[in-house]
């Protein structure tokens, strides 16, 4: 049996690693000419980190990442509102984690520069994936791991109705040794309690911090097109942050002062309801291709890796692909739906000036149920 993975992000690479460790024939096909591009950094829950430790242990690989053991919520004036201990949370730079995962895979099984075009059928069954460059990859099972805008999902399920997230994020990474040192192990978030506006910052190393500004676009926004081409609009992005965050404390202003806005970007958050299935025939979806939750839960990467683990286990347990896919959906669907619901609840609380302040992290109950 050969499994063709379409998408070489974190979900696709983790799937490939599990298959490689189970001695299953596979290929990973990624549209980028080099996998470690895009994104800045992200938080990872206990269950996602456990998956990484598991696959790294088999590969004798040292994981990147920084431990995050405390969440601190502060007012825009700098006053500590609440402080919470976090168990087994990590902050990863996306590029470093992708590099690490790539090292666990045989180079011959990873094909870059392949933009998915369509499937090739033999009767009702898909036998190959065709790419824009004219190449074909034959296989028995095809795994769509090509992200929220999945071309694989669109071909097997048609157009998905995305729900607008109503909140945007402006994300950056800045060299700031002094702040990185003082915030070691802490995820700090400055949050307005009378409007939808916050600023979060997490150290990614001894010298760098990743930061984000979550905001209600009704408070002000960047010109259309800025989000798609930040390199062309760094002054607009800087000005947008300075206007919205002008009353935030010195730590925030110091990050904005040293940030390179040509590498920052705006994320228009959105999600969609739980799909009725994650598969059709011999095609199955994982990660953001299968489900998307709003960023307030910090669960996207963790969910992608859990998908890879559970799907690989189900394929090993069942001889019939359809039974494996259905068991995979049964295990994952409830947790995915909980994350979508929680993300929307936290978003609505973020936008409602009258709502009590909620910690914008996945609740302990949902995290435990996902294990």
Beta strands, then each sheet from edge to edge (+ up, - down):
strand 1: 2-6
strand 2: 25-30
strand 3: 41-44
strand 4: 66-74
strand 5: 80-93
strand 6: 110-112
strand 7: 116-122
strand 8: 125-131
strand 9: 136-138
strand 10: 141-144
strand 11: 163-175
strand 12: 186-191
strand 13: 197-203
strand 14: 208-215
strand 15: 265-271
strand 16: 279-280
strand 17: 283-285
sheet 1: 6+ 2+ 1+ 10+ 17+ 16-
sheet 2: 3+ 5- 4+ 12+ 13- 14+ 11- 15+
sheet 3: 7+ 8- 9+
end
